[in-house]
Structure formats: structure tokens, C-alpha cells
Amino acid sequence: MASPSDKDGRRAASKRTKIRAELGHHGVVTKQTVLASSEAVARRMSRQMSKDPLPEVLVRRALHRRGRRFRIHYRPEVSLRRTPDIVFTRAHVVVFVDGCFWHACPEHGTSPKSNGAWWAAKLVGNEARDRDTDERYRALGWTVVRVWEHMNPEDAADLIEKMLPPAGQPSSGTR
């Protein structure tokens, strides 16, 4: 059993780690931390999935049923620190399934009332990063497809397939 002083030492080390993570290298602030406005919001935010959200999985299933094969959680251009949701490597097509809240959907996007100014800036920044990501992938020879999470998965798969060579036909494999 740990002595009380060991427990306090671990707690102090944990606090130092949190401070270091927020300050980054040489004490420069690298990340802005926003505290949840309530316990319910904190619980909801902690359950937010970072990989395999349901809308993305449904689109992938629709594509797979059609005989399409692709990569997931794969960064096709290592120089870009932005990972598409679905990648068709041979056809050079990257797909992003955008969430209505995080990417400010014109139909379903909402603006939180708590910390409103911070969230407004955050969502505008997300949109700007999306446009920048599109431009960077296009400049490297990739076709970029963006679909909203609220789209019917079959309709999203139709849209994506329009950018791909016919199923069963090999693509050229060149850029």
C-alpha cells in the first residue's frame, strides 16, 4: 500500500504533467483548454468518439457492400497532419465525413450558448482548416470528397462513387 506521501507525490507529478501538456515545449502555450460548462456537458464531451463514429461507419458499409475497398485511419500524404476518414489509394480519392456540429453544417450546425465567443472562433477555425485541407490534398493530386453526417449513407456512397473508376475496373495508379 502506498504511503500518503507517495500518493501526494504522484498527485503533484500528475499536476505537473497537465501543466506541461498545456504549456508545451519551453513553456509556450500550444493548446487552449476549455472547461465544460456543466457536469452533463463534461460527460457528453468525454463520450465523443474520435474514431469510427456511426455516420462514418454507415458510409463505409454502404461502399463495402458495393464492392469498394479502401483504407481507414490512414494518412496518404505523411507531410499533411490531416487524416481523411476514407482513402481510395489507387484512385487518389480522399473522403471526409463531416459532423454537423464540428464542421458548422449550414442545415444542422448549432452555436453553443456557454463560452459562445470561444466556440464561434473554434468553428470558424475548423471551417478554415477544412478548406485548407482540401486545397493541400488537391495540390498533391488527390480528389477530395466531403459528405455531411446527416446524409443518407447510400446517397453519400453515390456521391463518392462518382469520383471513382467503375467497380471492378483497376485505376491507372498514377497521379
C-alpha positions in Angstrom: 0.0 0.0 0.0 1.3 3.4 -0.9 2.1 5.8 1.9 0.3 9.2 1.9 3.4 11.0 0.8 3.8 8.7 -2.2 0.2 9.4 -3.1 0.8 13.2 -2.8 4.0 12.9 -4.9 2.0 11.1 -7.7 -0.7 13.7 -7.5 1.9 16.5 -7.7 3.6 14.8 -10.6 0.2 14.4 -12.3 -0.4 18.2 -11.9 3.0 19.0 -13.3 2.3 16.7 -16.3 -1.0 18.5 -17.0 0.7 21.9 -16.8 3.5 20.7 -19.2 1.0 19.4 -21.7 -0.9 22.7 -21.8 2.2 24.8 -21.9 4.1 22.7 -24.4 7.8 23.0 -25.2 9.7 25.8 -23.5 6.6 27.0 -21.6 4.8 28.2 -24.8 1.1 27.7 -24.8 0.2 25.2 -27.5 -3.3 24.2 -26.7 -6.3 26.2 -25.3 -8.2 24.2 -22.8 -11.9 24.9 -22.3 -13.6 23.6 -19.2 -17.1 22.2 -19.6 -19.9 24.5 -18.5 -21.6 21.7 -16.5 -21.1 18.1 -15.4 -23.6 16.9 -18.0 -21.6 18.7 -20.8 -18.4 17.2 -19.4 -19.9 13.7 -19.6 -21.2 14.2 -23.1 -17.9 15.6 -24.3 -16.0 12.6 -22.8 -18.1 10.2 -24.7 -17.5 11.8 -28.1 -15.8 9.2 -30.3 -12.6 10.2 -32.1 -12.6 7.2 -34.4 -15.4 5.2 -36.1 -18.4 7.5 -35.5 -21.7 5.9 -36.6 -22.3 8.1 -39.7 -18.8 7.3 -41.0 -19.2 3.6 -40.3 -22.6 3.6 -42.2 -21.0 5.2 -45.3 -18.1 2.7 -45.2 -20.6 -0.2 -45.0 -22.5 1.2 -48.0 -19.3 1.5 -50.0 -18.2 -2.0 -49.0 -21.5 -3.6 -50.0 -20.9 -2.1 -53.4 -17.6 -3.9 -53.7 -15.4 -0.8 -52.9 -12.2 -1.4 -50.9 -10.5 1.4 -49.1 -8.2 2.3 -46.2 -9.3 3.9 -43.0 -7.3 5.8 -40.3 -4.6 6.2 -43.0 -2.7 9.4 -43.8 -1.9 9.1 -47.6 0.4 12.1 -47.5 2.7 12.0 -44.5 3.5 15.7 -45.0 -0.1 16.6 -44.1 -1.1 16.2 -40.5 -4.7 15.7 -41.5 -6.2 12.2 -41.8 -9.1 11.5 -44.1 -11.9 9.2 -42.9 -11.8 7.0 -46.0 -9.0 6.7 -48.6 -9.1 5.1 -52.0 -5.3 4.9 -52.6 -5.2 3.8 -56.2 -7.9 6.2 -57.4 -6.3 9.1 -55.3 -9.6 9.9 -53.6 -9.9 11.0 -50.0 -13.2 11.3 -48.2 -14.1 13.3 -45.1 -17.4 12.6 -43.3 -18.0 15.9 -41.6 -20.0 16.2 -38.4 -22.7 18.8 -38.4 -21.6 20.5 -35.2 -17.8 20.4 -35.6 -17.8 21.5 -39.2 -20.7 24.1 -39.0 -23.3 22.4 -41.2 -25.5 25.1 -42.8 -28.6 22.9 -42.1 -27.9 21.4 -38.7 -25.0 23.3 -37.2 -25.6 24.9 -33.8 -23.8 27.5 -31.7 -23.4 26.7 -28.0 -24.5 29.5 -25.7 -21.9 28.8 -23.0 -18.4 30.0 -24.0 -20.1 31.4 -27.2 -17.3 33.5 -28.4 -14.7 30.8 -28.0 -16.9 28.2 -29.8 -17.7 30.7 -32.6 -14.0 31.2 -33.2 -13.3 27.4 -32.9 -16.0 26.5 -35.5 -14.8 29.2 -37.9 -11.3 27.9 -37.5 -12.5 24.3 -38.2 -14.1 25.5 -41.4 -10.9 27.3 -42.5 -8.8 24.2 -41.7 -11.2 22.1 -43.8 -10.8 24.5 -46.8 -7.0 24.5 -46.3 -7.0 20.7 -46.1 -9.0 20.4 -49.4 -6.6 22.8 -51.1 -3.5 20.9 -49.9 -4.8 17.5 -50.9 -5.8 18.8 -54.3 -2.4 20.4 -54.8 -0.9 16.9 -54.3 -3.2 15.4 -56.9 -6.0 14.0 -54.7 -9.7 14.3 -55.3 -11.4 15.5 -52.1 -15.0 14.4 -51.3 -16.8 15.8 -48.3 -20.1 14.4 -47.1 -22.2 15.5 -44.1 -23.0 13.1 -41.3 -26.7 13.8 -41.8 -26.7 12.5 -45.4 -28.3 9.2 -46.1 -25.3 6.7 -46.3 -26.4 5.4 -49.7 -26.6 8.9 -51.1 -23.2 9.7 -49.7 -21.8 6.4 -51.2 -23.4 7.5 -54.6 -21.6 10.8 -54.4 -18.3 9.2 -53.5 -18.6 6.6 -56.3 -19.0 9.3 -58.9 -15.4 10.2 -58.2 -14.1 6.6 -58.5 -13.5 4.4 -61.6 -16.2 1.8 -62.2 -16.2 -1.0 -59.6 -14.1 -4.0 -60.7 -12.0 -1.9 -63.1 -8.5 -1.1 -62.0 -7.5 2.5 -61.8 -4.4 3.7 -63.5 -2.5 4.0 -60.3 -0.7 7.2 -61.4 -1.3 10.7 -60.3 
